[in-house]
Protein backbone atom coordinates (compact mmCIF):
# COMPACT_ATOMS: atom_id res chain seq x y z
CA UNK A 1 0.00 0.00 0.00
CA UNK A 2 1.21 3.50 -0.84
CA UNK A 3 -0.07 6.34 1.33
CA UNK A 4 -1.01 9.26 -0.93
CA UNK A 5 -4.08 10.93 0.57
CA UNK A 6 -2.57 13.93 2.36
CA UNK A 7 -2.83 17.56 1.33
CA UNK A 8 0.91 18.24 1.49
CA UNK A 9 0.49 21.67 3.09
CA UNK A 10 4.22 22.08 3.78
CA UNK A 11 4.78 22.08 0.02
CA UNK A 12 3.01 25.47 0.01
CA UNK A 13 1.73 26.46 -3.44
CA UNK A 14 3.46 23.50 -5.15
CA UNK A 15 0.70 21.17 -3.99
CA UNK A 16 -2.25 23.49 -4.66
CA UNK A 17 -2.88 22.16 -8.15
CA UNK A 18 -0.55 19.16 -8.18
CA UNK A 19 -0.86 16.62 -5.36
CA UNK A 20 2.46 16.01 -3.64
CA UNK A 21 2.76 12.38 -4.86
CA UNK A 22 2.75 13.67 -8.46
CA UNK A 23 5.57 16.19 -7.97
CA UNK A 24 8.58 15.11 -10.01
CA UNK A 25 12.07 14.06 -8.98
CA UNK A 26 14.34 13.56 -11.96
CA UNK A 27 11.94 12.54 -14.74
CA UNK A 28 9.36 10.68 -12.64
CA UNK A 29 6.80 11.60 -10.01
CA UNK A 30 7.48 10.68 -6.40
CA UNK A 31 4.79 8.01 -6.40
CA UNK A 32 6.01 6.62 -9.73
CA UNK A 33 9.42 6.00 -8.13
CA UNK A 34 7.63 4.00 -5.42
CA UNK A 35 5.56 2.03 -7.94
CA UNK A 36 8.66 1.14 -9.93
CA UNK A 37 10.44 0.10 -6.73
CA UNK A 38 7.56 -2.26 -5.94
CA UNK A 39 7.64 -3.73 -9.42
CA UNK A 40 11.39 -4.33 -9.25
CA UNK A 41 10.89 -6.07 -5.90
CA UNK A 42 8.32 -8.41 -7.44
CA UNK A 43 5.30 -6.67 -5.91
CA UNK A 44 2.62 -6.14 -8.55
CA UNK A 45 -0.61 -5.63 -6.57
CA UNK A 46 -0.70 -2.12 -5.13
CA UNK A 47 -3.35 -0.22 -3.16
CA UNK A 48 -3.16 3.58 -3.09
CA UNK A 49 -5.32 5.70 -0.80
CA UNK A 50 -6.38 9.06 -2.19
CA UNK A 51 -8.19 12.19 -1.04
CA UNK A 52 -6.49 15.48 -2.05
CA UNK A 53 -6.77 15.75 -5.86
CA UNK A 54 -7.91 12.12 -5.86
CA UNK A 55 -9.20 12.23 -9.43
CA UNK A 56 -5.91 13.63 -10.73
CA UNK A 57 -3.90 10.86 -9.07
CA UNK A 58 -6.26 8.19 -10.41
CA UNK A 59 -6.27 9.66 -13.92
CA UNK A 60 -2.48 9.97 -14.01
CA UNK A 61 -1.65 6.52 -12.65
CA UNK A 62 -4.60 4.60 -14.07
CA UNK A 63 -4.72 0.88 -13.40
CA UNK A 64 -0.93 0.58 -13.22
CA UNK A 65 -0.58 -1.37 -16.46
CA UNK A 66 2.01 1.08 -17.83
CA UNK A 67 4.39 -0.25 -15.14
CA UNK A 68 3.17 -3.84 -15.24
CA UNK A 69 1.36 -3.62 -11.89
CA UNK A 70 -2.27 -3.66 -10.75
CA UNK A 71 -3.41 -0.56 -8.87
CA UNK A 72 -6.56 -0.42 -6.75
CA UNK A 73 -7.66 2.82 -5.09
CA UNK A 74 -9.02 3.36 -1.60
CA UNK A 75 -10.93 6.63 -1.87
CA UNK A 76 -11.46 8.68 1.29
CA UNK A 77 -14.29 11.21 1.52
CA UNK A 78 -12.38 12.91 4.35
CA UNK A 79 -8.87 12.50 5.73
CA UNK A 80 -8.59 9.47 7.99
CA UNK A 81 -4.95 9.83 8.98
CA UNK A 82 -2.24 7.44 7.87
CA UNK A 83 -3.45 4.65 10.15
CA UNK A 84 -7.14 5.24 9.48
CA UNK A 85 -6.42 5.24 5.75
CA UNK A 86 -4.89 1.78 6.08
CA UNK A 87 -7.82 0.51 8.11
CA UNK A 88 -10.25 1.85 5.51
CA UNK A 89 -8.30 0.01 2.79
CA UNK A 90 -8.17 -3.37 4.58
CA UNK A 91 -10.82 -4.98 2.32
CA UNK A 92 -8.42 -4.40 -0.60
CA UNK A 93 -5.28 -5.58 1.18
CA UNK A 94 -5.96 -9.23 1.94
CA UNK A 95 -4.94 -11.21 5.01
CA UNK A 96 -1.14 -11.47 4.69
CA UNK A 97 1.34 -8.85 5.93
CA UNK A 98 1.78 -6.13 3.31
CA UNK A 99 4.44 -3.58 2.46
CA UNK A 100 3.51 -0.01 3.44
CA UNK A 101 5.20 2.93 1.69
CA UNK A 102 4.85 6.68 1.97
CA UNK A 103 4.42 8.33 -1.42
CA UNK A 104 6.59 11.31 -0.46
CA UNK A 105 9.79 9.37 0.25
CA UNK A 106 12.68 9.29 -2.22
CA UNK A 107 14.96 6.42 -1.32
CA UNK A 108 16.97 3.46 -2.55
CA UNK A 109 16.18 1.21 0.42
CA UNK A 110 16.14 -2.34 -0.92
CA UNK A 111 12.56 -3.60 -0.91
CA UNK A 112 13.20 -7.07 -2.33
CA UNK A 113 14.55 -8.59 0.88
CA UNK A 114 12.65 -6.27 3.22
CA UNK A 115 9.29 -7.41 1.83
CA UNK A 116 10.14 -11.01 2.76
CA UNK A 117 10.48 -10.29 6.48
CA UNK A 118 7.92 -11.72 8.89
CA UNK A 119 5.80 -9.83 11.40
CA UNK A 120 2.70 -10.30 13.52
CA UNK A 121 2.32 -6.54 14.03
CA UNK A 122 4.82 -4.25 12.28
CA UNK A 123 8.40 -4.31 11.04
CA UNK A 124 9.95 -0.90 10.35
CA UNK A 125 12.76 0.34 8.15
CA UNK A 126 14.87 2.89 10.01
CA UNK A 127 17.53 5.29 8.71
CA UNK A 128 20.09 7.68 10.15
CA UNK A 129 18.52 10.87 11.46
CA UNK A 130 18.35 13.68 8.88
CA UNK A 131 19.38 17.21 9.80
CA UNK A 132 15.77 18.32 10.22
CA UNK A 133 14.96 15.46 12.63
CA UNK A 134 18.09 14.95 14.77
CA UNK A 135 16.22 13.44 17.73
CA UNK A 136 14.99 10.45 15.70
CA UNK A 137 11.92 8.31 16.40
CA UNK A 138 12.79 4.88 17.76
CA UNK A 139 15.60 3.02 19.48
CA UNK A 140 16.61 -0.27 17.88
CA UNK A 141 17.93 -2.95 20.26
CA UNK A 142 19.06 -5.75 17.97
CA UNK A 143 15.82 -6.04 15.95
CA UNK A 144 13.37 -4.87 18.65
CA UNK A 145 12.00 -1.32 18.54
CA UNK A 146 11.63 0.77 21.67
CA UNK A 147 10.51 4.30 22.47
CA UNK A 148 13.21 4.48 25.16
CA UNK A 149 16.95 4.27 24.86
CA UNK A 150 19.56 5.88 22.67
CA UNK A 151 20.63 6.31 19.99
CA UNK A 152 17.39 6.72 18.14
CA UNK A 153 16.83 6.34 14.41
CA UNK A 154 14.23 7.80 12.04
CA UNK A 155 11.30 5.88 10.59
CA UNK A 156 11.84 5.67 6.84
CA UNK A 157 8.23 5.63 5.66
CA UNK A 158 8.66 1.95 4.81
CA UNK A 159 7.27 -0.93 6.86
CA UNK A 160 5.59 -4.31 6.87
CA UNK A 161 2.16 -4.40 8.47
CA UNK A 162 0.05 -7.33 9.63
CA UNK A 163 -3.51 -6.33 8.69
CA UNK A 164 -4.91 -8.09 11.76
CA UNK A 165 -3.02 -5.60 13.93
CA UNK A 166 -4.68 -2.65 12.21
CA UNK A 167 -8.11 -4.33 12.18
CA UNK A 168 -7.99 -4.64 15.98
CA UNK A 169 -7.69 -0.87 16.44
CA UNK A 170 -11.14 0.51 17.23
CA UNK A 171 -10.53 4.09 16.04
CA UNK A 172 -11.37 5.04 12.47
CA UNK A 173 -9.13 8.13 12.26
CA UNK A 174 -5.61 7.74 13.62
CA UNK A 175 -1.95 7.95 12.66
CA UNK A 176 0.20 4.98 11.81
CA UNK A 177 2.60 6.22 14.51
CA UNK A 178 -0.02 5.47 17.17
CA UNK A 179 -0.39 1.93 15.80
CA UNK A 180 3.39 1.52 15.92
CA UNK A 181 3.44 2.73 19.53
CA UNK A 182 0.78 0.19 20.50
CA UNK A 183 2.88 -2.58 18.95
CA UNK A 184 5.98 -1.28 20.73
CA UNK A 185 4.13 -1.27 24.05
CA UNK A 186 3.19 -4.91 23.44
CA UNK A 187 6.87 -5.73 22.63
CA UNK A 188 5.87 -6.86 19.14
CA UNK A 189 7.42 -4.18 16.91
CA UNK A 190 10.64 -5.05 15.11
CA UNK A 191 12.86 -3.19 12.68
CA UNK A 192 16.14 -2.88 10.87
CA UNK A 193 18.58 -0.10 10.12
CA UNK A 194 19.40 0.88 6.54
CA UNK A 195 22.35 2.94 5.38
CA UNK A 196 20.64 4.34 2.31
CA UNK A 197 19.72 7.34 0.24
CA UNK A 198 16.61 8.64 1.97
CA UNK A 199 14.81 11.98 1.70
CA UNK A 200 11.41 12.77 3.17
CA UNK A 201 10.14 15.06 0.41
CA UNK A 202 7.65 17.20 2.30
CA UNK A 203 8.93 20.75 1.70
CA UNK A 204 10.08 22.65 -1.40
CA UNK A 205 13.67 22.57 -0.09
CA UNK A 206 13.64 18.80 0.30
CA UNK A 207 12.10 18.42 -3.13
CA UNK A 208 15.04 20.43 -4.47
CA UNK A 209 17.46 18.20 -2.54
CA UNK A 210 15.84 15.08 -3.96
CA UNK A 211 16.09 16.48 -7.48
CA UNK A 212 19.80 17.12 -7.02
CA UNK A 213 20.53 13.84 -5.21
CA UNK A 214 22.44 11.19 -7.06
CA UNK A 215 20.21 8.20 -7.79
CA UNK A 216 22.13 5.30 -6.34
CA UNK A 217 21.38 1.57 -6.77
CA UNK A 218 17.83 2.16 -8.02
CA UNK A 219 17.70 -1.20 -9.79
CA UNK A 220 16.84 -2.77 -6.41
CA UNK A 221 15.00 -0.03 -4.52
N, C-alpha and C positions, 0 to 999 in steps of 0.2 A: 504494500500500500504506500502511495506517495501522498503526503499531506500538502494540499494546495488550496485550502479554502480561505486563508487569511487575507486581510485587506492590504497588508504591507505598508502601514502608515509611515514607518521610518524611512521608506523610500521617497517620501515627500511627493512631488508632482510626477515622478517617474511612474508611479503605480496608479495614477488617476485614470488613465485610459488603457494602460497595459498592465494586466495583473503581474505581480512580481514573478511568478513561475515562468512567464513568457519573456522576461527580460533576457537579453542575449549576453553570453560570455563566449568570446571567440566567434564562431559562426553558428552557434546553436543556443537555443533558449536553455535556461537553468534546468527546467523540467525535462527537456530533451536529453541533456547530459545524463540525468538519472534514469530515464527510460533505456537509453543505450547501455548504461552500466548494468541494468537488470538483464537485458538481452544477452550481453556478453557473459554474464554469470549463469546463464541457462534458465533465467526466470522469464516466462513469457505471458503469464496471467497477472495483470496489474489492475489494482483498484485505485482510483484517484478521487478524493473528496473535493468538491468545489462549492463556492459560494460567491465570492467577489469576482465579477466578470465571468461567471460560470459558463455562459454561452460561448464567450470568446475562447476559453480554454478548450471546451468540447469541440468547437468548430475547428480550431487549429490542430488539435491532436487527433481528432477523429477516433476510429476504433483501434488505432495502433498498428494497422497493417503495414504502414510505410516503414516501420521498424521491425516487422515480423513478430509483433506481440499482440495480445488481446487486452484492450482497455475497457474496463467497466467504470461507470461514474456513480459516486454516491453524492447526491445533490442535497445540500442543506438549505432550508428556507430561512434559517438564521444561524449565526455562528454558534457552534457547539463546543468550541475549544478543541485542542488537539486530541485529548482523550475521548471527549464526547463524539468527535467526528469518527474516531475508530469504532466506538460502540455502535454508532448509527450504521456503519458500513459492515458490521459483522455478518449479516445475511449473505454478503457478497464474498466473504473472505474464507469460508470453509471452516474446518475443525482443526487443522494442523497449524503449528506455529508459523507465522508469516514474517517476512522482512518488512520493516517499517522505515521509510526514508522521508526526510524533509525536502521539499522541492527547492528550497532556497540555499542548499548546501552545494558548494563546488569542491570536489574532493576526489582523490584517487585511492581511497580506502578499498582494499580488495574485497569484493562481495562474494566471490565464488566460494571461498572457504568459510567465510563468516556465515553465509546462509545455511551452511550444513551443521552449525552448532545446535545443541539441544537445550531446551529450557521448558520449565513448567510455570514460568511467570514472565520474566524478561531477561534478555541478555544484551548488554549495551556496548557499543563501540565508544571508546574514550580516546581523546587526543590531548597533546600538550596544550596548556592554557594559552590562548591568544592574548595579545596586548590589552584588548578591551575587556577581558574577563580573567584577570590574573588570579582571582581567588578560586577558580574552578568550581566544579559541581559535586564530585563524588571521590571518595577515597577507594582505591583498589588494593585489597589485601589478597595476594595471589589472584584468584579469579572471583572473589566475593566483593560486592560493592557495599560501601558503608557511607553514611552521612557524616560520621566522625572520623577523626584521624587525618594525618597529613603524610605526604603531599596529596593534594586533590588534583583531579584531572577534569577536563571539560567533556560533556556529552556531545557526541559528534553528529547528532541528528540521524543516527543509524542504529537500529536495534532489531532484535527478534522478539516477537510478542506471542505468547500463548493466548489465543482468543478466549479461552475459558476464564483467564484471569480478568480480562476486561469485562466479560459478560457478568461476572460476579459483583461488579461495582454498581451500586444502586443509582448513583447520580446519572443524569443525562447530559449535563454540561460540566466538563471538568478538563483539566490539563493532563497531558501524559505524564508530566513531572509528578503529579499527585499519585498516579498509578504506580510509578516507579518507587516513590517513597513508601507506599503500602507494601510493595514487594520487598523492599529493603528492610522494613520493620519486621517482616515475617522471615527474614534471613533467606530469601529465595532469589534475590537479584544477583546476577553474575555479570561479568564484563571482561573486556580485554583492551589493552592499550595499543594504539596504532601510531607509529611514526609515519606521518603521511601529509601530503598536501591537503589542507583543509581550510576552507574559508566559509564562514557563515555570512551569506550575502544578503544582509538585511538593511544596509544603508547605501547611499550613493557612493561613498568612499570605498566601501568594501566591494561594491560592484566594480569599481575602477581597479581595485587590487586584483580581483579575480580575472579581469580582462587582461591585465599585464602579467599575471602569473604564468610561469612555464608549465604547460601540461606535461605531466610526468608519465608514469606507466599506465596510460589510459586504456590500454588493451585489456586490462584486467581490473578495472574499477568496479 
